[in-house]
Amino acid sequence: MPGVVLVSTRCDRTLGLEPVRFCEQGKFLLEEGAELIREIVERDAGKNSAERNAIHQLIHPAHMGRAFKALLQKKQP
């Protein structure tokens, strides 16, 4: 999904990083990417769409949505 980047798999305070959010990948993508997901789903409704299929795999709990986690961090000044 464009605009979503996994920067790190751990929170490292020694580098000045602070955790902002840690959750299941599906929940993170649905909340942070809701507008883009909605656009793709509406645009490709009723069609065989690689993007729609990818979204399904990434957010569905039985696929990658629950198995993978998202960690959002911020750099402290």
C-alpha atoms as an extended CHARMM CRD file, in Angstrom:
* protein
*
        77  EXT
         1         1  MET       CA              0.0000000000        0.0000000000        0.0000000000  PROA      1               0.0000000000
         2         2  PRO       CA              1.6010000000        3.3130000000       -1.0110000000  PROA      2               0.0000000000
         3         3  GLY       CA              2.6150000000        5.5670000000        1.8470000000  PROA      3               0.0000000000
         4         4  VAL       CA              2.9030000000        2.8250000000        4.4660000000  PROA      4               0.0000000000
         5         5  VAL       CA              6.4660000000        1.9090000000        5.3880000000  PROA      5               0.0000000000
         6         6  LEU       CA              7.7350000000       -0.3950000000        8.1000000000  PROA      6               0.0000000000
         7         7  VAL       CA             10.8010000000        1.4150000000        9.4000000000  PROA      7               0.0000000000
         8         8  SER       CA             11.8510000000       -0.8840000000       12.2210000000  PROA      8               0.0000000000
         9         9  THR       CA             10.8570000000       -4.1110000000       13.8930000000  PROA      9               0.0000000000
        10        10  ARG       CA             11.8030000000       -2.8890000000       17.3600000000  PROA      10              0.0000000000
        11        11  CYS       CA             11.6460000000        0.2220000000       19.4590000000  PROA      11              0.0000000000
        12        12  ASP       CA             15.1410000000        1.3900000000       20.3130000000  PROA      12              0.0000000000
        13        13  ARG       CA             15.2260000000        4.1630000000       22.8970000000  PROA      13              0.0000000000
        14        14  THR       CA             19.0250000000        4.3320000000       22.6320000000  PROA      14              0.0000000000
        15        15  LEU       CA             18.4780000000        5.8360000000       19.1570000000  PROA      15              0.0000000000
        16        16  GLY       CA             15.9750000000        8.3590000000       20.5250000000  PROA      16              0.0000000000
        17        17  LEU       CA             12.9400000000        6.4400000000       19.2610000000  PROA      17              0.0000000000
        18        18  GLU       CA              9.7480000000        6.3470000000       21.2900000000  PROA      18              0.0000000000
        19        19  PRO       CA              6.8290000000        4.0080000000       20.6030000000  PROA      19              0.0000000000
        20        20  VAL       CA              3.6640000000        5.7440000000       19.4300000000  PROA      20              0.0000000000
        21        21  ARG       CA              1.5630000000        2.7450000000       18.5190000000  PROA      21              0.0000000000
        22        22  PHE       CA              1.8890000000       -1.0440000000       18.3570000000  PROA      22              0.0000000000
        23        23  CYS       CA             -0.9850000000       -3.1330000000       17.0190000000  PROA      23              0.0000000000
        24        24  GLU       CA             -2.0170000000       -5.8190000000       14.5420000000  PROA      24              0.0000000000
        25        25  GLN       CA             -1.2110000000       -4.9980000000       10.9320000000  PROA      25              0.0000000000
        26        26  GLY       CA             -4.8400000000       -5.2870000000        9.8170000000  PROA      26              0.0000000000
        27        27  LYS       CA             -6.0530000000       -2.8290000000       12.4470000000  PROA      27              0.0000000000
        28        28  PHE       CA             -3.2570000000       -0.3790000000       11.6560000000  PROA      28              0.0000000000
        29        29  LEU       CA             -3.8800000000       -0.4510000000        7.9080000000  PROA      29              0.0000000000
        30        30  LEU       CA             -7.6530000000       -0.1720000000        8.2790000000  PROA      30              0.0000000000
        31        31  GLU       CA             -7.3410000000        2.8690000000       10.5380000000  PROA      31              0.0000000000
        32        32  GLU       CA             -4.4030000000        4.6540000000        8.9140000000  PROA      32              0.0000000000
        33        33  GLY       CA             -5.2440000000        3.7700000000        5.3220000000  PROA      33              0.0000000000
        34        34  ALA       CA             -9.0440000000        3.8690000000        5.4620000000  PROA      34              0.0000000000
        35        35  GLU       CA             -9.4410000000        6.5390000000        2.7780000000  PROA      35              0.0000000000
        36        36  LEU       CA             -7.1080000000        4.8520000000        0.2890000000  PROA      36              0.0000000000
        37        37  ILE       CA             -8.6070000000        1.4150000000        0.9560000000  PROA      37              0.0000000000
        38        38  ARG       CA            -12.1080000000        2.8160000000        0.4220000000  PROA      38              0.0000000000
        39        39  GLU       CA            -11.0590000000        4.3930000000       -2.9030000000  PROA      39              0.0000000000
        40        40  ILE       CA             -9.5640000000        1.1410000000       -4.1800000000  PROA      40              0.0000000000
        41        41  VAL       CA            -12.4920000000       -1.0100000000       -3.0350000000  PROA      41              0.0000000000
        42        42  GLU       CA            -15.0690000000        1.3540000000       -4.5700000000  PROA      42              0.0000000000
        43        43  ARG       CA            -13.0910000000        1.7600000000       -7.8110000000  PROA      43              0.0000000000
        44        44  ASP       CA            -12.6160000000       -1.9850000000       -8.2590000000  PROA      44              0.0000000000
        45        45  ALA       CA            -15.9950000000       -3.2130000000       -6.9530000000  PROA      45              0.0000000000
        46        46  GLY       CA            -17.1150000000       -6.3070000000       -8.8410000000  PROA      46              0.0000000000
        47        47  LYS       CA            -13.7890000000       -6.5870000000      -10.7010000000  PROA      47              0.0000000000
        48        48  ASN       CA            -10.8710000000       -8.9460000000      -10.3540000000  PROA      48              0.0000000000
        49        49  SER       CA             -8.3050000000       -6.5280000000       -8.9210000000  PROA      49              0.0000000000
        50        50  ALA       CA             -4.7520000000       -7.2630000000       -7.8170000000  PROA      50              0.0000000000
        51        51  GLU       CA             -4.8220000000       -4.2440000000       -5.4780000000  PROA      51              0.0000000000
        52        52  ARG       CA             -8.0770000000       -5.3210000000       -3.8780000000  PROA      52              0.0000000000
        53        53  ASN       CA             -6.7610000000       -8.8620000000       -3.4380000000  PROA      53              0.0000000000
        54        54  ALA       CA             -3.5620000000       -7.5050000000       -1.8600000000  PROA      54              0.0000000000
        55        55  ILE       CA             -5.5600000000       -5.3770000000        0.5860000000  PROA      55              0.0000000000
        56        56  HSD       CA             -7.6080000000       -8.4390000000        1.5250000000  PROA      56              0.0000000000
        57        57  GLN       CA             -4.4500000000      -10.4700000000        2.2220000000  PROA      57              0.0000000000
        58        58  LEU       CA             -2.8710000000       -7.6680000000        4.2430000000  PROA      58              0.0000000000
        59        59  ILE       CA             -5.8510000000       -6.8840000000        6.5140000000  PROA      59              0.0000000000
        60        60  HSD       CA             -7.8050000000      -10.1450000000        6.8720000000  PROA      60              0.0000000000
        61        61  PRO       CA             -7.2050000000      -11.7630000000       10.2940000000  PROA      61              0.0000000000
        62        62  ALA       CA             -6.9590000000      -15.2530000000        8.7710000000  PROA      62              0.0000000000
        63        63  HSD       CA             -4.1730000000      -14.0970000000        6.4530000000  PROA      63              0.0000000000
        64        64  MET       CA             -1.5970000000      -11.4280000000        7.3780000000  PROA      64              0.0000000000
        65        65  GLY       CA             -3.8210000000       -9.0020000000        9.3150000000  PROA      65              0.0000000000
        66        66  ARG       CA             -3.3890000000      -10.6590000000       12.6940000000  PROA      66              0.0000000000
        67        67  ALA       CA             -0.1020000000      -12.5110000000       12.1320000000  PROA      67              0.0000000000
        68        68  PHE       CA              1.9360000000       -9.3520000000       11.5470000000  PROA      68              0.0000000000
        69        69  LYS       CA              2.2300000000       -6.3090000000       13.7750000000  PROA      69              0.0000000000
        70        70  ALA       CA              2.8190000000       -2.6230000000       13.0660000000  PROA      70              0.0000000000
        71        71  LEU       CA              5.1040000000       -0.4740000000       15.1910000000  PROA      71              0.0000000000
        72        72  LEU       CA              4.9000000000        3.3010000000       14.7610000000  PROA      72              0.0000000000
        73        73  GLN       CA              7.7300000000        5.2360000000       16.3890000000  PROA      73              0.0000000000
        74        74  LYS       CA              8.7640000000        8.8620000000       16.6120000000  PROA      74              0.0000000000
        75        75  LYS       CA             12.1740000000       10.4260000000       17.0270000000  PROA      75              0.0000000000
        76        76  GLN       CA             12.6300000000       12.4450000000       20.1810000000  PROA      76              0.0000000000
        77        77  PRO       CA             14.4620000000       15.7940000000       19.7840000000  PROA      77              0.0000000000
